Amino acid sequence: MTLQARLAELITARGAEVLADPGEFRAALDDYLTDEEISPGDRNVLVDAVRLDAVRRLLGLLDQGSDPRAAINEAGLALARERGSDDPRRSLRATALLGYAVGRIDEDVVRSFEFTRAPARPTPPPYVPDPASGVVPPTRVVPPTPPPTSAPAAAAPAPASWPVPAAAPGSGGRRRMPIVIGAAAVAVLLVAGLAVWWFALRGETPEEGLEEWFSAGSCEEAADRMTGSIKQMLEDQIDDEGGICAAFTDYSIEYDVVSVDENGDRATVKIEGTEYYDGTDETVPDEEEFSATFDLRRIDGEWLVSDIHWPDDE
């Protein structure tokens, strides 16, 4: 069950008035949710969202007719500032979670704020072709080593692998060596052409598409490797100086691909890894293990990220 669903159950069981007192709300979280269901960091920021009036601010904006995502952005970024955090992502997510828990925010809006980790540059695993696909990578052909170009000593015999027949008088010393070298060059060009054909036929894999997303150097580059509502959510953050893009370069990630499920133009890639934080916010852990599942869609030959599921969504 997702964290937002568990929070909604808590509010239903205890009543919305539990959000009026941060101490009571903290006690309710401790009683109702186990450590496996909620991390200490999420627990703290949810309590801060109540203590610093982020929920009240969110509900006020919604009552005035604000767009739900815009209301979460405004209330969540204010919460991040009041917490003294230079990473607003947890604050935005906590605001969205509590908005859902009180029945004012839809789940798809909450899920759009689950995009909490900035892409970085991992060391991807090597590509291994699928034997079932019938595509076999070309065999590398090593051309023979050409003989020395300088004339051999008069007493030395010609190498056995490069026979040099005696030239007939007036023949100009015609030899077979250029023919052999030319054949080797043709073999190299043929192999190079086959390699280009093979990679073009194989196309980009879902793993390579995800690697491209992780290799993005900015929010703009990351958005270019996305599609759908999650792309729009990230693009909305690009010009926001206090949004998630402001902390983009504070994170680096190492990951391993756990599984890949490809079905036509759609694929799912599950990864596990470690997130490293190099920012100045002391409330954010320096290192944190994570797992995530990425949905991708193939558009014009490229695999683009269409959704991200963190463990709370599973």
ChimeraX attribute file (.defattr): number of C-alpha atoms within 10 A of each C-alpha:
attribute: neighborCount
match mode: 1-to-1
recipient: residues
	/A:1	10
	/A:2	14
	/A:3	18
	/A:4	22
	/A:5	16
	/A:6	17
	/A:7	20
	/A:8	21
	/A:9	15
	/A:10	21
	/A:11	20
	/A:12	12
	/A:13	11
	/A:14	13
	/A:15	12
	/A:16	14
	/A:17	10
	/A:18	18
	/A:19	23
	/A:20	14
	/A:21	12
	/A:22	18
	/A:23	14
	/A:24	14
	/A:25	22
	/A:26	19
	/A:27	12
	/A:28	16
	/A:29	18
	/A:30	13
	/A:31	10
	/A:32	14
	/A:33	16
	/A:34	10
	/A:35	9
	/A:36	7
	/A:37	13
	/A:38	16
	/A:39	11
	/A:40	10
	/A:41	12
	/A:42	15
	/A:43	16
	/A:44	14
	/A:45	21
	/A:46	25
	/A:47	21
	/A:48	22
	/A:49	27
	/A:50	23
	/A:51	17
	/A:52	17
	/A:53	17
	/A:54	28
	/A:55	27
	/A:56	16
	/A:57	20
	/A:58	25
	/A:59	20
	/A:60	14
	/A:61	18
	/A:62	19
	/A:63	10
	/A:64	9
	/A:65	10
	/A:66	14
	/A:67	11
	/A:68	20
	/A:69	19
	/A:70	14
	/A:71	21
	/A:72	31
	/A:73	26
	/A:74	19
	/A:75	25
	/A:76	27
	/A:77	26
	/A:78	21
	/A:79	28
	/A:80	24
	/A:81	14
	/A:82	13
	/A:83	17
	/A:84	13
	/A:85	18
	/A:86	21
	/A:87	25
	/A:88	24
	/A:89	24
	/A:90	24
	/A:91	27
	/A:92	29
	/A:93	24
	/A:94	29
	/A:95	31
	/A:96	31
	/A:97	28
	/A:98	24
	/A:99	27
	/A:100	20
	/A:101	23
	/A:102	20
	/A:103	12
	/A:104	15
	/A:105	21
	/A:106	14
	/A:107	16
	/A:108	11
	/A:109	19
	/A:110	23
	/A:111	20
	/A:112	21
	/A:113	23
	/A:114	23
	/A:115	18
	/A:116	16
	/A:117	16
	/A:118	23
	/A:119	24
	/A:120	24
	/A:121	17
	/A:122	15
	/A:123	13
	/A:124	15
	/A:125	12
	/A:126	8
	/A:127	9
	/A:128	7
	/A:129	13
	/A:130	9
	/A:131	8
	/A:132	7
	/A:133	8
	/A:134	8
	/A:135	13
	/A:136	12
	/A:137	13
	/A:138	15
	/A:139	9
	/A:140	10
	/A:141	12
	/A:142	10
	/A:143	14
	/A:144	12
	/A:145	8
	/A:146	12
	/A:147	11
	/A:148	7
	/A:149	6
	/A:150	6
	/A:151	6
	/A:152	11
	/A:153	8
	/A:154	7
	/A:155	6
	/A:156	7
	/A:157	10
	/A:158	13
	/A:159	10
	/A:160	7
	/A:161	8
	/A:162	13
	/A:163	12
	/A:164	15
	/A:165	11
	/A:166	10
	/A:167	11
	/A:168	9
	/A:169	7
	/A:170	7
	/A:171	9
	/A:172	8
	/A:173	11
	/A:174	13
	/A:175	14
	/A:176	11
	/A:177	14
	/A:178	11
	/A:179	10
	/A:180	14
	/A:181	16
	/A:182	11
	/A:183	14
	/A:184	18
	/A:185	14
	/A:186	13
	/A:187	15
	/A:188	16
	/A:189	12
	/A:190	13
	/A:191	17
	/A:192	15
	/A:193	12
	/A:194	15
	/A:195	16
	/A:196	13
	/A:197	13
	/A:198	15
	/A:199	13
	/A:200	10
	/A:201	10
	/A:202	14
	/A:203	13
	/A:204	14
	/A:205	18
	/A:206	26
	/A:207	23
	/A:208	17
	/A:209	21
	/A:210	22
	/A:211	19
	/A:212	20
	/A:213	23
	/A:214	23
	/A:215	16
	/A:216	18
	/A:217	15
	/A:218	16
	/A:219	20
	/A:220	15
	/A:221	15
	/A:222	22
	/A:223	20
	/A:224	14
	/A:225	20
	/A:226	22
	/A:227	18
	/A:228	12
	/A:229	14
	/A:230	21
	/A:231	20
	/A:232	13
	/A:233	16
	/A:234	21
	/A:235	17
	/A:236	15
	/A:237	17
	/A:238	17
	/A:239	12
	/A:240	13
	/A:241	10
	/A:242	20
	/A:243	23
	/A:244	24
	/A:245	23
	/A:246	18
	/A:247	19
	/A:248	18
	/A:249	16
	/A:250	17
	/A:251	18
	/A:252	19
	/A:253	21
	/A:254	17
	/A:255	19
	/A:256	15
	/A:257	16
	/A:258	13
	/A:259	13
	/A:260	16
	/A:261	12
	/A:262	15
	/A:263	9
	/A:264	8
	/A:265	13
	/A:266	16
	/A:267	21
	/A:268	21
	/A:269	20
	/A:270	18
	/A:271	18
	/A:272	16
	/A:273	17
	/A:274	15
	/A:275	21
	/A:276	18
	/A:277	18
	/A:278	14
	/A:279	16
	/A:280	12
	/A:281	15
	/A:282	10
	/A:283	14
	/A:284	17
	/A:285	13
	/A:286	14
	/A:287	14
	/A:288	12
	/A:289	12
	/A:290	15
	/A:291	17
	/A:292	17
	/A:293	21
	/A:294	19
	/A:295	20
	/A:296	26
	/A:297	24
	/A:298	19
	/A:299	11
	/A:300	7
	/A:301	12
	/A:302	18
	/A:303	28
	/A:304	28
	/A:305	28
	/A:306	20
	/A:307	21
	/A:308	20
	/A:309	17
	/A:310	17
	/A:311	13
	/A:312	15
	/A:313	15
	/A:314	10
